[in-house]
Amino acid sequence: MWMIDPALLCRKHLLGEHGELHKYRHTFDKQYRIEGRIAPVVQIEPASMAYRHDDLVQEMIARGYVHRSPYTQPDISYLPEDQQHVKVDPQQSLHDLCERCPECERRIHGRLHD
């Protein structure tokens, strides 16, 4: 989960994050541990899964993509309270995307410098 404005994501990262949300749904349904996804770097926000999905879908639709995979917030009550509400660092996400992806870097710099 990048947790930045979805409009800043290239197609690959927008659709990739959407797919990851669906992929990790299984983690919560099976009540698996998530320590590897929240330490040493927070990569997911369990309490924000449905909210983030909806944000990504809005951007997908705005770009003319078809969306056919509804998502509801998974039950995360089995997780310790501190794990339920961890937060991704969006500034780190911006930095990482600019380092990894020329298209995201172009979108980020174009939007942030407008």
Contacts in CASP RR format, 6 or more apart in sequence:
PFRMAT RR
TARGET T0000
AUTHOR 0000-0000-0000
METHOD contacts of the structure
MODEL  1
MWMIDPALLCRKHLLGEHGELHKYRHTFDKQYRIEGRIAPVVQIEPASMA
YRHDDLVQEMIARGYVHRSPYTQPDISYLPEDQQHVKVDPQQSLHDLCER
CPECERRIHGRLHD
1 17 0 8 1.000
1 20 0 8 1.000
1 21 0 8 1.000
1 43 0 8 1.000
1 44 0 8 1.000
1 45 0 8 1.000
1 48 0 8 1.000
1 52 0 8 1.000
1 88 0 8 1.000
2 9 0 8 1.000
2 13 0 8 1.000
2 17 0 8 1.000
2 88 0 8 1.000
2 90 0 8 1.000
2 93 0 8 1.000
2 97 0 8 1.000
3 45 0 8 1.000
3 48 0 8 1.000
3 52 0 8 1.000
3 87 0 8 1.000
3 88 0 8 1.000
3 90 0 8 1.000
3 93 0 8 1.000
4 90 0 8 1.000
4 93 0 8 1.000
4 94 0 8 1.000
4 97 0 8 1.000
5 111 0 8 1.000
6 14 0 8 1.000
6 17 0 8 1.000
6 55 0 8 1.000
6 56 0 8 1.000
6 58 0 8 1.000
6 59 0 8 1.000
6 60 0 8 1.000
7 59 0 8 1.000
7 62 0 8 1.000
7 107 0 8 1.000
7 111 0 8 1.000
8 94 0 8 1.000
8 97 0 8 1.000
8 104 0 8 1.000
8 107 0 8 1.000
8 108 0 8 1.000
8 111 0 8 1.000
9 17 0 8 1.000
9 59 0 8 1.000
9 97 0 8 1.000
9 104 0 8 1.000
9 107 0 8 1.000
10 101 0 8 1.000
10 103 0 8 1.000
10 104 0 8 1.000
10 107 0 8 1.000
11 63 0 8 1.000
11 103 0 8 1.000
12 101 0 8 1.000
12 103 0 8 1.000
13 97 0 8 1.000
13 101 0 8 1.000
13 104 0 8 1.000
14 56 0 8 1.000
14 59 0 8 1.000
14 60 0 8 1.000
14 63 0 8 1.000
15 60 0 8 1.000
15 65 0 8 1.000
17 52 0 8 1.000
17 56 0 8 1.000
18 53 0 8 1.000
18 56 0 8 1.000
18 57 0 8 1.000
18 60 0 8 1.000
18 69 0 8 1.000
21 49 0 8 1.000
21 52 0 8 1.000
21 53 0 8 1.000
21 56 0 8 1.000
21 71 0 8 1.000
22 69 0 8 1.000
22 71 0 8 1.000
24 37 0 8 1.000
24 44 0 8 1.000
24 49 0 8 1.000
25 49 0 8 1.000
25 71 0 8 1.000
25 74 0 8 1.000
27 34 0 8 1.000
27 37 0 8 1.000
28 46 0 8 1.000
28 49 0 8 1.000
28 74 0 8 1.000
28 75 0 8 1.000
28 76 0 8 1.000
29 74 0 8 1.000
29 75 0 8 1.000
31 78 0 8 1.000
34 44 0 8 1.000
34 46 0 8 1.000
34 79 0 8 1.000
34 83 0 8 1.000
35 83 0 8 1.000
36 43 0 8 1.000
37 43 0 8 1.000
37 44 0 8 1.000
38 44 0 8 1.000
38 83 0 8 1.000
38 86 0 8 1.000
41 92 0 8 1.000
42 86 0 8 1.000
42 87 0 8 1.000
42 88 0 8 1.000
42 89 0 8 1.000
43 88 0 8 1.000
44 86 0 8 1.000
44 88 0 8 1.000
45 52 0 8 1.000
45 85 0 8 1.000
45 86 0 8 1.000
45 87 0 8 1.000
45 88 0 8 1.000
46 74 0 8 1.000
46 76 0 8 1.000
46 79 0 8 1.000
46 83 0 8 1.000
46 84 0 8 1.000
46 85 0 8 1.000
46 86 0 8 1.000
47 76 0 8 1.000
47 84 0 8 1.000
47 85 0 8 1.000
49 71 0 8 1.000
49 73 0 8 1.000
49 74 0 8 1.000
49 76 0 8 1.000
50 71 0 8 1.000
50 72 0 8 1.000
50 73 0 8 1.000
51 73 0 8 1.000
53 71 0 8 1.000
54 71 0 8 1.000
57 67 0 8 1.000
60 67 0 8 1.000
61 67 0 8 1.000
76 84 0 8 1.000
77 84 0 8 1.000
94 108 0 8 1.000
97 104 0 8 1.000
97 105 0 8 1.000
97 108 0 8 1.000
98 104 0 8 1.000
98 105 0 8 1.000
98 108 0 8 1.000
98 109 0 8 1.000
99 105 0 8 1.000
END
